[in-house]
Amino acid sequence: MTTFHSLKVAKIEPETRDAVAITFAVPEALAEEYRFVPGQHLTLRTRIGGEELRRCYSICRPAAKGEISVAVKAIDGGRFSRYAVTDLHPGMTLDVMVPQGQFGYQPRPQTRGNYLALAVGSGITPMLAIIATTLDTERESFFTLIYGNRSSDSMMFRQGLADLKDRYGQRLQLVYLFSQQAQDSELLSGRPDGDKLRALGEQLLDFPGFDRTFICGPHTMMEEARETLTGLGVPAGKIFIEHFATAGTPVRSRTSTQSVGRRVTLRQDGRDRQITLSAEDDSILDAALRQGSELPYACKGGVCATCKCKVLQGEVEMGLNYSLEPEQIAAGYVLSCQALPKGDGVVLDFDV
């Protein structure tokens, strides 16, 4: 479901100089629609300078009656993030899509597990909800967090993590790595790169002993971490990665000449509609939106899977993909924000 609702901003809390936690009030009538699995995200929509902007942000806190929270960090050139951090105020409203995403973990009361979270910078946002919900639900489970930042001042949710440590004691182990701040131990200085993870594995942590490992941060860090951990004996099936939803990363700068003029049939709500790609379109999704189709989408970066559809006929070429599993691709699913037709006769079904 890709439904938006207009939600009122209940409060905005500063986390660092350039990051805030935004809490939306959820009316009781919408409580079920905003029920989420820890680790999922929300898509926010607004208009800035006459242009509609959509951005995805991870839900950063455990479920609470009547509210839901995300964290936003302002980035250079980030029109939406700067707006959210500097111009948004309590009492204002934003269009908020119902929770989406396949990353995360649904704790179960009878489970006893030992989990690892590895985060860098704003990658902490989905981890906070996962860790807090898991420790509260699974009373005999343990969680270890490796959290990398430049310094303690740049840490998001520093107080929130301290509160969790006070509440859960030995069941929560916090390992803070600072790349630009001296630490008493050399082991805790630097970035969570491959060498650092191997050192942590030798001196502090038994990586293969964790039941699940969650990773969120910059793309290169996550890929290096995955490669390092699998090399240390962690099964690939126990590693779960959340890619940041970018502000729109197309397949290429513009549609290739082979795709210009190609016709694509879109099936949505039981109806078929045909569109034609032009040189100004980055993807099938862009072409559809330009020609008036109301297709579901959020990040346009191959991350959130909101624009997922199934190829019924023809062939498409897909660019970035951070969300579809291999079995989904094998079954014919593609991301329309990253897809281009390889010829005429392509039929995409958005109703599956």
Beta strands, then each sheet from edge to edge (+ up, - down):
strand 1: 4-16
strand 2: 19-25
strand 3: 41-48
strand 4: 51-58
strand 5: 67-73
strand 6: 93-97
strand 7: 114-120
strand 8: 142-149
strand 9: 172-178
strand 10: 212-216
strand 11: 239-242
strand 12: 263-268
strand 13: 271-276
strand 14: 308-313
strand 15: 316-318
strand 16: 333-335
strand 17: 339-341
strand 18: 346-349
sheet 1: 4+ 3- 6+ 1- 2+ 5-
sheet 2: 9+ 8+ 7+ 10+ 11+
sheet 3: 13+ 12- 18- 14+ 16-
sheet 4: 15+ 17-
end
